[in-house]
Amino acid sequence: MIVFDDASAPAEEILLEGRFLQAVRRGQWEYVRRKNTSGVVIVVALTPEDELILVEQFRPPVGARVIELPAGLAGDIAGHEHEALARAAARELEEETGYRAGRIEELTAGPVSAGLTSEVVTFFRAHDLTRIDDGGGDHTEDIEVHHVGRAVIAGWLAERQRSGVLVDPKVFAALYFLG
């Protein structure tokens, strides 16, 4: 395991810088990191009808539609750079799905792909949901909201995969968190 502290860390070199990402080299490691964010949040939300709320959207990096949990960035809005992760989770849930949570509970945090990116995601569980609108994201997004019963979710996900839609493995982590 390589552990870098301030005294022993190799110099960092920015290889490429875009509007939202940087490609970085530190010693022999090359990786990607997000710019202008303070964290990434993922929301596990179950309706009162025992349905997991999922979102589906086209993702250009993989060239396909992807079934995902509601998620987003914290600290990426001008004037809200120090947004609390729980607040970002509640905001993203409302924006993407149209549900407001009465309570947000932090579940766990960890790396998404530790060999590729410095990104660490924090999972939250949304409780006491109230539907306030249809969701679908902001003006830059085309998000389809799905409500899938826990009793049928395995078959539903398998059918979506057979139809060519990718399923983010974090959806399966959500099922673990729901017990």
C-alpha positions as CSV (number, residue, x, y, z in Angstrom):
1,M,0.0,0.0,0.0
2,I,1.3,3.4,-0.9
3,V,0.6,6.1,1.7
4,F,1.4,9.7,1.0
5,D,1.9,12.2,3.8
6,D,2.9,15.8,3.3
7,A,6.6,15.0,3.7
8,S,6.9,12.0,1.4
9,A,4.4,12.8,-1.3
10,P,5.7,13.0,-4.8
11,A,5.1,16.2,-6.6
12,E,1.7,16.5,-8.3
13,E,1.6,17.3,-12.0
14,I,-1.6,18.4,-13.8
15,L,-1.5,16.5,-17.1
16,L,-4.8,17.8,-18.5
17,E,-7.3,20.3,-17.2
18,G,-10.9,20.6,-18.4
19,R,-13.8,22.6,-17.2
20,F,-14.9,19.9,-14.7
21,L,-12.0,17.4,-14.4
22,Q,-8.2,17.2,-14.1
23,A,-5.9,14.4,-15.1
24,V,-3.2,14.2,-12.5
25,R,0.2,12.4,-12.1
26,R,1.6,11.8,-8.7
27,G,4.7,9.6,-8.8
28,Q,3.8,6.7,-11.1
29,W,0.1,7.1,-10.6
30,E,-2.2,8.8,-13.1
31,Y,-5.7,9.5,-12.1
32,V,-8.7,11.8,-12.5
33,R,-10.2,14.2,-10.0
34,R,-13.2,16.5,-10.1
35,K,-12.8,20.2,-9.9
36,N,-15.0,22.6,-7.9
37,T,-16.8,20.1,-5.8
38,S,-16.6,19.1,-2.1
39,G,-18.1,15.6,-2.5
40,V,-20.3,13.2,-4.3
41,V,-23.6,11.9,-2.8
42,I,-25.8,8.9,-3.6
43,V,-29.3,8.5,-2.2
44,V,-31.0,5.2,-1.3
45,A,-34.8,6.1,-1.2
46,L,-37.7,3.7,-0.6
47,T,-41.2,4.9,-1.1
48,P,-44.0,4.2,1.4
49,E,-45.2,1.6,-1.1
50,D,-41.8,-0.3,-0.7
51,E,-40.4,0.8,-4.0
52,L,-36.8,1.7,-4.6
53,I,-36.5,5.0,-6.5
54,L,-34.1,4.7,-9.4
55,V,-33.1,7.1,-12.2
56,E,-32.2,6.3,-15.8
57,Q,-30.3,8.6,-18.1
58,F,-28.0,8.4,-21.1
59,R,-24.3,8.6,-20.0
60,P,-22.0,9.6,-22.8
61,P,-18.8,8.0,-21.3
62,V,-20.3,4.6,-21.7
63,G,-22.5,5.4,-24.7
64,A,-25.7,3.9,-23.1
65,R,-28.6,4.5,-20.8
66,V,-27.8,3.6,-17.2
67,I,-30.0,2.7,-14.3
68,E,-28.6,4.5,-11.2
69,L,-29.5,5.7,-7.7
70,P,-30.2,9.4,-7.4
71,A,-26.9,11.1,-7.0
72,G,-25.0,14.3,-7.5
73,L,-22.3,16.7,-6.5
74,A,-21.9,18.8,-3.4
75,G,-20.3,22.2,-3.4
76,D,-20.6,22.7,-7.2
77,I,-23.0,25.6,-7.1
78,A,-21.5,29.1,-6.9
79,G,-22.1,30.6,-3.5
80,H,-22.6,27.1,-2.0
81,E,-19.1,25.7,-2.2
82,H,-19.2,24.5,1.4
83,E,-22.6,22.8,1.1
84,A,-23.1,19.9,3.6
85,L,-23.2,16.5,2.0
86,A,-26.5,15.7,3.6
87,R,-28.0,18.9,2.2
88,A,-26.7,18.0,-1.3
89,A,-28.2,14.5,-1.0
90,A,-31.6,16.0,-0.2
91,R,-31.3,18.6,-3.0
92,E,-30.3,15.9,-5.6
93,L,-33.2,13.6,-4.5
94,E,-35.7,16.4,-5.0
95,E,-34.2,17.6,-8.3
96,E,-33.9,14.1,-9.9
97,T,-36.9,12.3,-8.5
98,G,-39.4,14.8,-7.2
99,Y,-39.3,13.4,-3.7
100,R,-38.5,15.4,-0.5
101,A,-37.0,13.5,2.4
102,G,-38.2,14.2,5.9
103,R,-34.8,12.9,7.2
104,I,-31.5,12.0,5.6
105,E,-29.2,9.4,7.2
106,E,-25.5,8.9,6.3
107,L,-24.8,5.2,5.6
108,T,-21.2,4.9,4.4
109,A,-18.5,6.5,2.2
110,G,-15.8,5.0,0.0
111,P,-14.0,5.2,-3.3
112,V,-15.8,4.6,-6.6
113,S,-12.8,3.4,-8.6
114,A,-9.6,3.8,-6.4
115,G,-7.2,3.1,-9.3
116,L,-8.8,5.7,-11.7
117,T,-10.2,8.6,-9.6
118,S,-9.8,10.3,-6.3
119,E,-13.6,10.5,-6.0
120,V,-15.1,9.3,-2.8
121,V,-18.9,8.9,-2.7
122,T,-21.1,9.1,0.4
123,F,-24.3,7.0,0.6
124,F,-27.3,8.5,2.3
125,R,-30.7,6.9,3.1
126,A,-33.7,9.1,2.6
127,H,-36.6,8.6,5.1
128,D,-40.2,9.9,5.3
129,L,-40.5,10.7,1.6
130,T,-43.1,13.1,0.2
131,R,-43.7,13.5,-3.5
132,I,-43.6,17.1,-4.5
133,D,-43.3,16.9,-8.3
134,D,-42.3,14.6,-11.2
135,G,-38.5,15.1,-10.9
136,G,-36.5,14.5,-14.0
137,G,-33.5,16.7,-13.2
138,D,-32.7,20.3,-14.2
139,H,-32.7,21.8,-17.7
140,T,-29.5,20.1,-18.6
141,E,-30.7,16.6,-17.7
142,D,-33.1,14.0,-19.2
143,I,-33.8,11.7,-16.3
144,E,-36.4,9.1,-16.2
145,V,-37.6,8.1,-12.7
146,H,-38.5,4.5,-11.9
147,H,-40.3,3.1,-8.8
148,V,-39.5,-0.6,-8.5
149,G,-40.9,-2.8,-5.8
150,R,-38.3,-4.7,-3.8
151,A,-40.2,-7.9,-4.4
152,V,-39.6,-7.6,-8.2
153,I,-36.4,-5.6,-8.5
154,A,-34.1,-8.5,-9.4
155,G,-36.2,-9.5,-12.4
156,W,-36.8,-5.9,-13.4
157,L,-33.0,-5.1,-13.4
158,A,-32.3,-8.3,-15.4
159,E,-34.9,-7.3,-18.0
160,R,-33.4,-3.8,-18.3
161,Q,-30.0,-5.3,-18.8
162,R,-31.3,-7.7,-21.5
163,S,-32.7,-4.7,-23.3
164,G,-29.3,-3.0,-23.4
165,V,-29.5,-0.7,-20.5
166,L,-26.5,-0.7,-18.1
167,V,-27.1,-1.1,-14.4
168,D,-24.7,0.8,-12.0
169,P,-23.5,-1.8,-9.5
170,K,-24.2,0.7,-6.7
171,V,-27.9,-0.2,-7.2
172,F,-27.1,-3.6,-5.8
173,A,-25.3,-1.9,-2.8
174,A,-28.6,-0.1,-2.1
175,L,-30.4,-3.4,-1.8
176,Y,-27.8,-4.4,0.8
177,F,-28.5,-1.2,2.8
178,L,-32.3,-1.8,2.6
179,G,-31.8,-5.2,4.3
